[in-house]
Amino acid sequence: MMKQFITGILTVAVLTISSCGSGVKDPATYNNSIITVINGSEKHIEAMNAAMNAADYAKAEQVRTDWGKSLDEDIRKVEDLGDFKGDASFQKAVLEGLNGYKKIVTEDYPKLIELRKSKTPDATTEAALLDNINKAFENMSTGVNKASTEFEGKHKG
């Protein structure tokens, strides 16, 4: 699921860069600004996966804390970008995705880390937490890809 998310985001970025011209306040610049913000979560996802796979729960908690702070900054950046000439659909989709990440970082990951750290198996709870996390990644990828495609279609020069 993580690879699908990363692939989806990178695909959007490559398509955006390859299909758009340059300019200061053009749709390509706006789109690229948003994609750059989103791509910041990739390093946190990779670090979280590495920590969890290594059963390094202290590291996972540190990654979670850092990611939460980064998400607060990313949300502010996207809010500060504002809409594009009255069209807030792309911005809204990205904010929904970032807020979905924020929810799993503040609610699901702490529970998952604690559950795994306790070494008390609870397959049902763990499966539910992982399902929430994977749904957040999928929703972000799907929502951003759709919104980016629609944005590009509406704002072609």
N, C-alpha and C positions, 0 to 999 in steps of 0.2 A: 504494500500500500504506500509506503514511504517513497519507493522508487517511482511509482505512478505519479505521486504528487510532484516530486522534483522534476520528473520528465515533463509533466504538464506545464509547470511554471517555466521551465527552460524553453519549451516549445513556444510558449506565448512570447517570451522575450526575444527569441531568435526571429520569429515571424514579424514581430513588431519592428525590430531593428532592420530586418532585410526589406520590409515592404514600405517603410516610411522615409520621407525626406527629413531634412533638418530645418530647424527654426526655433525661435525662442518660445513662442506661445502657440505652437502648433499641436495638433493631436498626438503626433509621434513623441514629442518631448513630454507631454503630459502622461501618456501611456508609459513611457520609459521611466519616468519619475516614480510612478506607482509600482511598476514591476521591480525596480531597484529596492524599494522599501520591502516588498514582499520577500524578495530573495534573501533578505537579512535573516529570516527565520530558518533558512536551510542549514546554517552552521549550528543552530541550536538543536534542530531535529537530529542531525548527525551526531552531535555530542551526546544528546540524550540516549540515542540508540546505543552508542558505544558504551556509555556508563551502565545502562541497564543490562546490556549483553555481558558485560564484565562483572555484573553484580556489585558494582561500586556505587552503593546507594548514597554515600556522602557526596560523591561527585555528581550523581544524578540530581540530588537536592540543590547543589550549587548551580548546575546547568538550569534547573527549573527556576531558581531565583533570578539568575541573570536573564533568562528568556523572558520572564515576566516583566522585568524592568525594560528590556528592549521592546517588548510589545507595547508598553505604555508610550514609549518614544515613537514607535512606528505608527501607532494610532494617531498621535498628535501630528506627525508629519503628513499623513494622508488627510487629516482634517484641515490642516493648514494649506494644503494644495487647493482645497475647495473644489467646486465643480468645474467643468469645462464648458464655458460659454452657456451656462444655464443647465447643462446636462450633468446630473449628479449620479447617474445610474452606475457607472464604472466605480466611482468613488464609494458609493453605497455598498456594492458587492464586496469590495476589498475590505471595507470597515466591518462588514458582517463576518467575513472570513477571519480577520485579525481578532475580532471579539470572540469568535468561536475558539481560536487558539488560546486566548486569554482565559476562557472558561476551563479548558482542559488543563492549562498550566496551573491554575489556582485551585481547581477542584479535583480533577481526575488523576493527574500525575502525583499529587501528594498522597492520595489514597493508594495508588499502585506502588509507589516507592515504599510506603509504610508496610503494605501487605507483603511485598517481596522481602523486605528487610526483616520482618518478623519470622519468616520461614515457617509460617503456619499456612499451609495450602488452603485456598478457598477458590476453587476453580470457577465457580459461578460468579463471584464478585470480580475476580480478575478478568474473566471473559467480558463482563459488562463494562468494566473500565476500558479495556482494550477496544471494545466495540465503539464506545463514545469517542475515544481518541481517533480511531480510524475514520469514523464518520466526520469528525471535524476536519481531518486532512482531506477527505474526499469532497466535502462541501466547499472547502476553500478552493480546491483545484477546479472543481466543476463550475462553481459560481464565478470565479475570476476568469476562467477560460471563456465562458459564455459571455460575460460582460465585456471582456476585451474584444472578442470577435464582433459583438454588436456595436461597440464603441467605434471600432475601426470602420465598420460598414457605414455608420452614420456620418463619420467625420473624414471620409476620404477626400483628399484635395484634388 
